[in-house]
């Protein structure tokens, strides 16, 4: 009970008292988490399984031997026992009665989510700390079928030198408390004070516009926070200083003005009561239609002809490994190296004051230390203080090792598009997940992506994505490398675009400037509009026809609405502010106005956009035809009554054309725009 009491107690200002680290935030932030203290269902626990450790798998599952399955046939052969593969196996079995064989080269299920109990009984994560959070109600309802969950407001601390060089434990990202601890003279007491302090710190780029990451960071947070928190941490993550990176990499540094020290702002934030591995056990091990074989190398088994018969291959591994025979270069990743240490008898039972402590200073080689004993889903013995020691993991970013985070620079993006084109030609293979999509997915994003791919199977009879990986927005991994200006040779997604740049700091997507052609992005999506109503437009125009900046589709300010990536998953919406036409009755691409300007046909909430039309959709041929037809008609029609009839017909057509360019009033989709 003392552990639970401490977890709900208020820490001191900078958390200098050692653990256990309180797992709930202070009000009003705590109440923003919709998760109850404990909710969800654990099938194994309900059936009497009391173990806190991962269940012991039988020898047959661990053998790596596929010979006994030689004459069997499965609906799905799934490569990878992580989130994506598990979701598809579970859904296809429970709703469609399909059989699956899941194989994995590792000796456990759960992919990178796998956690376990060490020799002392402390629950640890083999591949780094995992914190579940989601804004998708569908995902939350899904995961609560396979585990009990406890509310958890993840908060990070950083060991940062103050103005005198003394190390202080402060909230990360920076909040009012961070600034007050590092610079006591700031005396921040309100959001207005914080904004004023930022304004006094920010350094305007010499040219008026940031030319690199350092100039961008200084224009966002100023030199005091930049030097202490962001500069050297960036170097450790990417092996490059901000001055060596493009401005867009650091243009989105968080500038919080409130006291909210939560790392995430999502509506549902929780930890599985008996660990992440239990989720996979309930999804897979209780289902007779799902067979799991571990210690199996897919490529080796395929080469030796050991794979059983199957209908569809679900591949969740690295996409470049699947197409290795094509001779293309390998995609680039950043990896993590973990240096674990068991501390026998630390003071007060804990090594550090918080679960996660970042170390952004240059004199420390690692990026952070994770102390698992702090998390509230530890076994009862740990909660009762019966385990005196503790386990920590120092994390190092590396260019070598298991692939964790994609490095989406222009070269890698162009290379991935070549791999994607190859994947689209594989009719009986579904490429899904982080490695197959070359996209860092959060756990909830990976689950939602797999659920939507399953939806496609029900709707269209084929496992295929409903949206591109980038439409899910950024994940929680290290800041992705982005780029601002590129010159040829262009990657395929630029096609005939003469030059391009990232607009308003939006990362990872091209904004065409001086377009000279059209880009086919696959699945009917294009950076120009093939459809007359712009529904297939997937370009990066981010302003209305009157020049007003567009509001992000994921944002609810300045205008609240329900036209979001969740409600329109296949309309090209995402964590961006690019013009789209997700409505069924609007004639053009549009967006919500971020600055309230409007033009004819729009409102102060939204307006239409002028997006480029594809060359195949221009009106040259029609104009040429009319040039021939009209003289013939005029010559043939001599009677005044006939001429008046034609004039009247054109007037009516013109009125109908103008009417088609205006929003339809009163329809369901008008409610979309006006919501």
Secondary structure in CASP SS format (residue, H / E / C, confidence):
PFRMAT SS
TARGET T0000
AUTHOR 0000-0000-0000
METHOD secondary structure of the structure
MODEL  1
X C 1.00
X H 1.00
X H 1.00
X H 1.00
X H 1.00
X H 1.00
X H 1.00
X H 1.00
X C 1.00
X C 1.00
X C 1.00
X C 1.00
X C 1.00
X C 1.00
X C 1.00
X C 1.00
X C 1.00
X C 1.00
X C 1.00
X C 1.00
X C 1.00
X C 1.00
X C 1.00
X C 1.00
X C 1.00
X C 1.00
X C 1.00
X C 1.00
X C 1.00
X H 1.00
X H 1.00
X H 1.00
X C 1.00
X C 1.00
X C 1.00
X C 1.00
X C 1.00
X E 1.00
X E 1.00
X E 1.00
X C 1.00
X C 1.00
X H 1.00
X H 1.00
X H 1.00
X H 1.00
X C 1.00
X C 1.00
X C 1.00
X C 1.00
X C 1.00
X C 1.00
X C 1.00
X C 1.00
X C 1.00
X C 1.00
X C 1.00
X C 1.00
X H 1.00
X H 1.00
X H 1.00
X H 1.00
X C 1.00
X C 1.00
X C 1.00
X C 1.00
X H 1.00
X H 1.00
X H 1.00
X C 1.00
X C 1.00
X C 1.00
X E 1.00
X E 1.00
X E 1.00
X E 1.00
X E 1.00
X E 1.00
X E 1.00
X C 1.00
X C 1.00
X C 1.00
X H 1.00
X H 1.00
X H 1.00
X H 1.00
X H 1.00
X H 1.00
X H 1.00
X H 1.00
X H 1.00
X H 1.00
X H 1.00
X H 1.00
X H 1.00
X H 1.00
X C 1.00
X C 1.00
X C 1.00
X E 1.00
X E 1.00
X E 1.00
X E 1.00
X E 1.00
X C 1.00
X C 1.00
X C 1.00
X C 1.00
X C 1.00
X C 1.00
X H 1.00
X H 1.00
X H 1.00
X C 1.00
X E 1.00
X E 1.00
X E 1.00
X C 1.00
X C 1.00
X C 1.00
X C 1.00
X C 1.00
X E 1.00
X E 1.00
X E 1.00
X C 1.00
X C 1.00
X C 1.00
X C 1.00
X C 1.00
X C 1.00
X E 1.00
X E 1.00
X E 1.00
X C 1.00
X C 1.00
X H 1.00
X H 1.00
X H 1.00
X H 1.00
X H 1.00
X H 1.00
X H 1.00
X C 1.00
X C 1.00
X C 1.00
X C 1.00
X E 1.00
X E 1.00
X E 1.00
X E 1.00
X C 1.00
X C 1.00
X C 1.00
X C 1.00
X E 1.00
X E 1.00
X E 1.00
X E 1.00
X E 1.00
X E 1.00
X C 1.00
X C 1.00
X C 1.00
X C 1.00
X C 1.00
X E 1.00
X E 1.00
X E 1.00
X E 1.00
X E 1.00
X E 1.00
X C 1.00
X C 1.00
X C 1.00
X H 1.00
X H 1.00
X H 1.00
X H 1.00
X H 1.00
X H 1.00
X H 1.00
X C 1.00
X H 1.00
X H 1.00
X H 1.00
X C 1.00
X C 1.00
X C 1.00
X C 1.00
X H 1.00
X H 1.00
X H 1.00
X H 1.00
X H 1.00
X H 1.00
X H 1.00
X H 1.00
X H 1.00
X H 1.00
X H 1.00
X C 1.00
X C 1.00
X C 1.00
X C 1.00
X C 1.00
X C 1.00
X C 1.00
X C 1.00
X C 1.00
X C 1.00
X C 1.00
X H 1.00
X H 1.00
X H 1.00
X H 1.00
X H 1.00
X H 1.00
X H 1.00
X H 1.00
X H 1.00
X H 1.00
X H 1.00
X H 1.00
X H 1.00
X H 1.00
X H 1.00
X H 1.00
X H 1.00
X H 1.00
X H 1.00
X H 1.00
X H 1.00
X H 1.00
X H 1.00
X H 1.00
X H 1.00
X H 1.00
X C 1.00
X C 1.00
X C 1.00
X H 1.00
X H 1.00
X H 1.00
X C 1.00
X C 1.00
X H 1.00
X H 1.00
X H 1.00
X H 1.00
X C 1.00
X C 1.00
X C 1.00
X C 1.00
X C 1.00
X C 1.00
X C 1.00
X C 1.00
X C 1.00
X C 1.00
X C 1.00
X C 1.00
X C 1.00
X C 1.00
X C 1.00
X C 1.00
X C 1.00
X E 1.00
X E 1.00
X E 1.00
X E 1.00
X E 1.00
X C 1.00
X C 1.00
X C 1.00
X H 1.00
X H 1.00
X H 1.00
X H 1.00
X H 1.00
X H 1.00
X H 1.00
X H 1.00
X H 1.00
X H 1.00
X C 1.00
X C 1.00
X C 1.00
X C 1.00
X E 1.00
X E 1.00
X E 1.00
X E 1.00
X E 1.00
X C 1.00
X C 1.00
X C 1.00
X H 1.00
X H 1.00
X H 1.00
X H 1.00
X H 1.00
X H 1.00
X C 1.00
X C 1.00
X C 1.00
X C 1.00
X C 1.00
X E 1.00
X E 1.00
X E 1.00
X E 1.00
X E 1.00
X E 1.00
X E 1.00
X C 1.00
X C 1.00
X C 1.00
X H 1.00
X H 1.00
X H 1.00
X H 1.00
X C 1.00
X H 1.00
X H 1.00
X H 1.00
X C 1.00
X C 1.00
X C 1.00
X C 1.00
X C 1.00
X C 1.00
X E 1.00
X E 1.00
X E 1.00
X E 1.00
X E 1.00
X E 1.00
X E 1.00
X E 1.00
X E 1.00
X E 1.00
X E 1.00
X C 1.00
X C 1.00
X C 1.00
X H 1.00
X H 1.00
X H 1.00
X C 1.00
X C 1.00
X C 1.00
X C 1.00
X C 1.00
X C 1.00
X E 1.00
X E 1.00
X E 1.00
X C 1.00
X C 1.00
X C 1.00
X C 1.00
X C 1.00
X C 1.00
X C 1.00
X C 1.00
X C 1.00
X E 1.00
X E 1.00
X E 1.00
X E 1.00
X H 1.00
X H 1.00
X H 1.00
X C 1.00
X C 1.00
X C 1.00
X C 1.00
X C 1.00
X H 1.00
X H 1.00
X H 1.00
X H 1.00
X C 1.00
X C 1.00
X C 1.00
X C 1.00
X C 1.00
X C 1.00
X E 1.00
X E 1.00
X E 1.00
X E 1.00
X E 1.00
X E 1.00
X E 1.00
X E 1.00
X E 1.00
X C 1.00
X C 1.00
X C 1.00
X C 1.00
X C 1.00
X C 1.00
X E 1.00
X E 1.00
X C 1.00
X C 1.00
X C 1.00
X H 1.00
X H 1.00
X H 1.00
X H 1.00
X H 1.00
X H 1.00
X H 1.00
X H 1.00
X H 1.00
X H 1.00
X H 1.00
X H 1.00
X H 1.00
X H 1.00
X H 1.00
X C 1.00
X C 1.00
X C 1.00
X C 1.00
X E 1.00
X E 1.00
X E 1.00
X C 1.00
X C 1.00
X H 1.00
X H 1.00
X H 1.00
X H 1.00
X C 1.00
X C 1.00
X C 1.00
X C 1.00
X C 1.00
X H 1.00
X H 1.00
X H 1.00
X H 1.00
X H 1.00
X H 1.00
X H 1.00
X H 1.00
X H 1.00
X H 1.00
X H 1.00
X H 1.00
X H 1.00
X H 1.00
X H 1.00
X H 1.00
X H 1.00
X H 1.00
X C 1.00
X C 1.00
X C 1.00
X C 1.00
X C 1.00
X C 1.00
X C 1.00
X C 1.00
X H 1.00
X H 1.00
X H 1.00
X H 1.00
X C 1.00
X C 1.00
X C 1.00
X C 1.00
X C 1.00
X C 1.00
X C 1.00
X C 1.00
X C 1.00
X C 1.00
X C 1.00
X C 1.00
X E 1.00
X E 1.00
X C 1.00
X C 1.00
X C 1.00
X C 1.00
X C 1.00
X C 1.00
X C 1.00
X C 1.00
X C 1.00
X C 1.00
X E 1.00
X E 1.00
X E 1.00
X E 1.00
X E 1.00
X C 1.00
X H 1.00
X H 1.00
X H 1.00
X C 1.00
X C 1.00
X C 1.00
X C 1.00
X C 1.00
X E 1.00
X E 1.00
X E 1.00
X E 1.00
X E 1.00
X C 1.00
X C 1.00
X C 1.00
X C 1.00
X E 1.00
X C 1.00
X C 1.00
X C 1.00
X C 1.00
X C 1.00
X E 1.00
X C 1.00
X C 1.00
X E 1.00
X C 1.00
X C 1.00
X C 1.00
X C 1.00
X C 1.00
X C 1.00
X C 1.00
X E 1.00
X C 1.00
X C 1.00
X C 1.00
X C 1.00
X C 1.00
X E 1.00
X C 1.00
X C 1.00
X C 1.00
X C 1.00
X C 1.00
X E 1.00
X E 1.00
X C 1.00
X C 1.00
X C 1.00
X C 1.00
X C 1.00
X C 1.00
X C 1.00
X C 1.00
X C 1.00
X C 1.00
X C 1.00
X C 1.00
X C 1.00
X C 1.00
X C 1.00
X C 1.00
X C 1.00
X C 1.00
X C 1.00
X C 1.00
X C 1.00
X C 1.00
X C 1.00
X C 1.00
X C 1.00
X C 1.00
X C 1.00
X C 1.00
X C 1.00
X E 1.00
X C 1.00
X C 1.00
X C 1.00
X C 1.00
X C 1.00
X C 1.00
X C 1.00
X C 1.00
X C 1.00
X E 1.00
X E 1.00
X E 1.00
X E 1.00
X C 1.00
X C 1.00
X C 1.00
X C 1.00
X C 1.00
X C 1.00
X C 1.00
X C 1.00
X C 1.00
X C 1.00
X C 1.00
X C 1.00
X E 1.00
X E 1.00
X E 1.00
X C 1.00
X C 1.00
X C 1.00
X C 1.00
X E 1.00
X C 1.00
X H 1.00
X H 1.00
X H 1.00
X C 1.00
X C 1.00
X H 1.00
X H 1.00
X H 1.00
X H 1.00
X H 1.00
X H 1.00
X H 1.00
X H 1.00
X H 1.00
X H 1.00
X H 1.00
X H 1.00
X H 1.00
X H 1.00
X H 1.00
X H 1.00
X H 1.00
X C 1.00
X C 1.00
X C 1.00
X H 1.00
X H 1.00
X H 1.00
X H 1.00
X H 1.00
X H 1.00
X H 1.00
X H 1.00
X H 1.00
X H 1.00
X H 1.00
X H 1.00
X H 1.00
X H 1.00
X H 1.00
X H 1.00
X H 1.00
X H 1.00
X H 1.00
X H 1.00
X H 1.00
X C 1.00
X C 1.00
X C 1.00
X C 1.00
X C 1.00
X C 1.00
X C 1.00
X H 1.00
X H 1.00
X H 1.00
X H 1.00
X H 1.00
X H 1.00
X H 1.00
X C 1.00
END
